Amino acid sequence: MKKEASYYKKLVDNSVQCLLCPHLCIIKDKGSGICLIRKNIDGTLYQTAYGEVVSVNLDPIEKKPLYHFYPGSEILSIGTNGCNLRCSFCQNYSISTKETNRQKVKIDDLVMLAKKHNSIGIAYTYNEPTIWYEFVRDTAKIFKENGLKNVIVSNGNINKEPLLELIKYIDAANIDLKGFTKEFYDWVKGDLETVKHTIKTLFDNNIHTEVTFLLVPNKNDDIDDFKLMLDFLKNISVDLPLHISRYFSTYKCSEPATDIGMMLKFYELAKEYLNYVYLGNVNIEGALDTFCPDCGSILVKRAGYLTEILNYGDKCNKCLKKLYFQF
């Protein structure tokens, strides 16, 4: 289904300019933006995947990954086609780089499905949810009205005005901070400053925020750049959870899988800056667990997506340290 897009302007000769993300795509009639699903039809910009999904699942919240937001719960998760980045290492390239068969869904049916399966709400994930802007915003409004949570798993490449409108309805976000240099973001066709602004805006507006960093050998593994990233996150809050994820060769990127020793080096360094650091896509004892930043007592134990909560609430039971958690 198609719906007229928000955040665009009409130009001469039936062209339009999309204002949703930093690409500011100028789109000729019958063309689409970099995201694939925002298309110019006779001089009007449309979102052409409105109410259309390629995937609907019930996932552990830890899969997003969100470790500090209702740990141990499950969340209805949906996605569609398209993305406004072009990462050579994309794990979901089969749906993000081309249009595939999509199923139509109604928002009310998604609400019913979430309630039926005791989901805490809905996660917009799998592809880049911000390019699905109109459907995500409209769905999030109705989920919020029904007392359910809204989660976005995003690359953060969205302009300020649409972001501020969207986060009125968002409860939690995991933002993929892919690197920390302009050169890296040029490679993936994104904008670092915009992503930094998104992370800070989310946290400053009391949206539960966590960050994922995929460590790609020979691409974003400069230790000095990583220290700058950690400084940036620390200046927002030492409580921002950081997930350092192991890369495996996929799609168009043939670099070898991230060395475990490198993963541990970045992990130990990050813990000098931030209170909550995790390793993803690896099996290292303790690297998924949450510890109290002050007394070191274990708060949550994890094995894959199995979660054992030892400390409910936003204070440590032993030392009363204020914790960054929502239950």
C-alpha positions in Angstrom: 0.0 0.0 0.0 1.1 3.5 -0.5 0.6 6.6 1.6 1.8 10.2 0.9 5.1 10.7 2.7 5.8 13.1 5.4 8.8 15.4 5.2 9.3 16.3 1.6 8.9 19.2 -0.8 7.8 19.4 -4.4 10.2 20.7 -7.0 9.9 21.7 -10.7 9.4 19.1 -13.4 7.5 16.7 -11.1 10.6 16.1 -9.0 10.5 16.0 -5.2 13.1 16.2 -2.4 12.8 13.9 0.5 13.6 15.6 3.9 13.5 12.5 6.1 17.2 11.7 6.3 20.6 13.4 5.5 20.6 12.1 2.0 18.0 14.7 1.1 17.3 12.6 -2.1 16.1 14.6 -5.1 13.8 12.1 -6.8 12.6 12.4 -10.4 9.1 11.2 -11.4 8.8 7.4 -11.2 12.1 7.2 -9.2 12.9 6.2 -5.6 15.2 7.4 -2.9 18.2 5.4 -1.7 15.9 3.6 0.6 13.9 2.0 -2.2 10.5 2.3 -0.7 10.0 6.1 -0.8 8.9 6.8 -4.4 7.9 9.7 -6.6 4.6 9.0 -8.3 3.4 11.8 -10.6 5.2 14.5 -8.5 4.0 13.2 -5.1 6.3 11.4 -2.7 4.8 8.2 -1.3 5.8 5.6 1.3 5.1 2.5 -0.8 5.4 -0.2 1.9 2.7 1.2 4.3 1.1 -1.6 6.1 3.3 -4.2 4.3 5.7 -6.5 6.1 8.3 -9.1 5.1 8.8 -10.5 8.6 6.7 -10.8 11.7 8.1 -12.7 14.7 8.0 -12.9 18.5 11.6 -12.3 19.7 13.4 -12.1 23.0 14.0 -8.5 23.8 17.7 -9.4 24.2 17.8 -10.1 20.4 17.4 -6.4 19.5 19.8 -6.2 21.5 18.3 -4.5 24.5 19.7 -5.9 27.8 18.4 -3.2 30.2 14.8 -2.8 29.0 12.4 -5.4 30.4 15.0 -8.1 30.4 13.6 -11.6 29.9 10.5 -10.4 28.0 9.4 -11.1 24.5 8.4 -8.5 21.9 6.5 -8.7 18.6 9.0 -7.7 15.9 8.3 -6.5 12.3 10.2 -5.3 9.3 9.8 -4.5 5.7 12.1 -3.7 2.7 14.7 -1.1 2.2 17.5 0.9 4.0 19.1 4.3 3.7 22.6 3.0 4.2 24.6 0.7 1.9 26.7 -1.5 4.3 28.9 -4.1 2.5 28.5 -6.2 5.6 24.7 -6.1 5.9 23.4 -9.2 7.5 19.8 -8.6 6.2 20.8 -7.6 2.7 18.2 -9.9 1.2 15.4 -7.6 2.4 17.3 -4.3 2.8 18.8 -3.9 -0.7 15.8 -5.0 -2.8 12.1 -5.2 -2.7 10.6 -8.7 -2.0 7.2 -10.1 -1.6 5.4 -8.4 1.3 2.3 -9.2 3.3 -0.4 -6.6 4.2 -1.1 -6.1 7.9 -3.4 -3.9 9.8 -2.3 -2.0 12.9 -5.2 -3.3 15.0 -4.3 -6.9 14.1 -0.7 -6.3 15.2 -2.0 -4.9 18.6 -4.2 -8.1 19.0 -1.2 -10.3 18.1 1.0 -8.6 20.6 -1.6 -9.0 23.4 -2.3 -12.6 22.5 1.3 -13.5 22.9 2.0 -11.4 26.0 4.4 -9.2 24.2 5.5 -6.1 25.9 4.9 -4.2 22.7 6.4 -4.0 19.2 9.9 -3.6 17.8 10.5 -2.1 14.4 13.6 -4.0 13.2 15.2 -6.3 10.6 15.5 -3.5 8.1 15.9 0.3 8.8 12.6 1.3 10.5 13.0 5.1 10.0 12.5 4.9 6.2 9.1 3.2 7.0 8.4 6.4 8.9 4.7 6.9 8.4 3.7 3.3 9.3 6.1 3.2 12.3 4.7 6.5 13.6 1.1 5.6 13.1 1.5 2.1 14.6 3.5 3.4 17.5 0.7 5.9 18.4 -1.9 3.1 18.6 0.4 0.7 20.5 1.1 3.5 23.0 -2.7 4.1 23.3 -3.0 0.4 24.2 -0.4 0.6 26.9 2.2 -1.3 24.9 5.9 -0.4 24.3 7.5 0.8 21.1 11.1 -0.1 20.3 13.2 0.9 17.3 16.4 -0.8 16.1 17.9 1.7 13.9 21.0 3.1 12.2 20.1 6.5 13.5 20.4 8.2 10.1 17.3 10.4 10.4 17.0 14.2 10.4 16.1 16.2 13.5 12.5 17.2 12.9 11.1 13.8 12.0 13.1 12.2 14.8 11.6 14.6 17.4 8.1 13.8 16.1 8.7 10.0 16.2 10.2 9.8 19.6 7.0 11.1 21.2 5.8 7.5 20.9 9.1 5.5 21.3 10.0 3.9 24.6 13.4 2.3 23.7 16.0 2.2 21.0 19.1 0.4 20.0 21.2 2.5 17.7 23.9 1.0 15.5 27.0 3.2 15.8 28.9 1.7 12.9 32.2 3.5 13.2 33.5 6.9 14.4 35.1 8.5 11.3 33.6 10.4 8.4 35.5 8.1 6.1 33.8 5.0 7.5 30.4 6.6 7.2 31.1 7.7 3.7 31.8 4.0 2.9 28.4 2.9 4.3 26.7 5.9 2.7 25.7 7.5 6.1 26.4 10.5 8.2 28.2 10.2 11.5 27.1 13.6 12.9 23.5 12.7 12.3 23.8 9.4 14.1 25.6 11.1 17.1 22.8 13.6 17.3 20.2 10.8 17.2 21.8 8.9 20.1 22.1 12.1 22.2 18.6 13.2 21.4 17.1 9.9 22.4 18.9 9.7 25.7 18.2 13.4 26.5 14.5 12.8 25.9 14.4 9.9 28.4 14.1 7.2 25.7 15.8 4.1 26.9 18.9 3.9 24.7 21.5 1.2 24.0 24.2 1.2 21.3 25.6 -1.5 19.1 29.1 -1.4 17.5 30.0 -4.1 15.0 33.8 -4.5 15.0 34.9 -5.1 11.4 38.6 -5.9 10.9 40.6 -3.4 8.9 37.5 -1.1 8.6 36.6 0.4 12.0 39.2 -1.3 14.3 41.5 1.7 15.0 41.8 1.9 18.7 42.2 5.6 18.8 39.0 6.1 16.9 37.3 3.7 19.3 38.5 5.8 22.2 36.9 8.8 20.7 33.7 6.9 20.3 33.9 5.9 24.0 34.5 9.5 25.0 31.4 10.5 23.0 29.2 7.9 24.7 30.6 8.6 28.2 29.9 12.3 27.8 26.2 11.4 27.2 26.2 9.0 30.1 28.4 6.3 31.6 25.3 4.2 31.9 24.7 3.9 28.1 24.9 0.1 27.5 27.3 -0.7 24.6 27.1 -4.0 22.7 30.4 -4.8 20.8 29.4 -7.4 18.2 31.6 -9.8 16.3 31.6 -9.5 12.6 31.5 -12.4 10.2 32.1 -12.3 6.5 28.8 -11.7 4.7 27.3 -10.0 1.6 30.0 -8.0 -0.1 32.5 -7.8 2.7 35.1 -10.5 2.7 37.3 -9.4 5.7 37.9 -12.3 8.1 35.8 -12.8 11.2 36.8 -10.5 14.0 39.6 -12.0 16.1 38.5 -13.0 19.6 41.6 -11.4 21.1 40.6 -8.1 19.4 37.1 -8.4 20.8 38.4 -8.8 24.3 40.8 -5.9 23.9 38.0 -3.6 22.8 35.7 -5.0 25.6 38.2 -4.3 28.4 38.9 -0.8 27.1 35.2 0.0 26.9 34.7 -1.0 30.5 37.1 1.7 31.5 34.7 4.3 30.1 31.2 2.8 30.5 29.3 0.9 33.2 27.7 -1.6 31.0 29.6 -3.3 28.1 28.7 -6.6 26.4 30.1 -8.8 23.6 27.8 -10.1 20.9 28.2 -13.0 18.5 30.7 -14.7 20.8 30.6 -17.3 23.6 32.7 -15.8 26.3 31.8 -16.5 29.9 30.5 -13.4 31.7 30.5 -11.2 28.6 26.7 -11.2 28.4 26.1 -10.7 32.1 25.3 -7.5 33.9 27.2 -6.5 37.0 26.7 -3.6 39.5 29.1 -0.8 38.5 29.9 -0.1 42.2 30.0 -3.4 44.1 30.4 -5.8 41.2 27.5 -8.1 42.3 25.9 -9.9 39.4 22.5 -8.5 38.4 21.5 -10.5 35.3 23.0 -13.7 34.0 22.6 -14.5 30.3 23.3 -17.6 28.2 22.3 -16.8 24.6 18.8 -15.5 24.9 18.1 -17.2 28.2 18.0 -14.6 30.9 18.1 -15.0 34.7 17.3 -11.9 36.6 19.0 -11.8 40.0 18.2 -8.2 40.8 14.9 -6.7 40.0 14.4 -2.9 40.0 16.6 0.1 39.3 18.8 -0.2 42.4 21.4 -2.7 43.4 20.1 -4.9 46.2 23.5 -5.0 47.9 24.9 -1.4 47.6 21.8 0.5 46.5 23.6 1.9 43.4 21.1 3.5 41.0 21.0 1.3 37.9 20.1 2.0 34.3 17.2 -0.5 34.0 13.5 -0.6 33.1 11.4 -3.5 34.4 
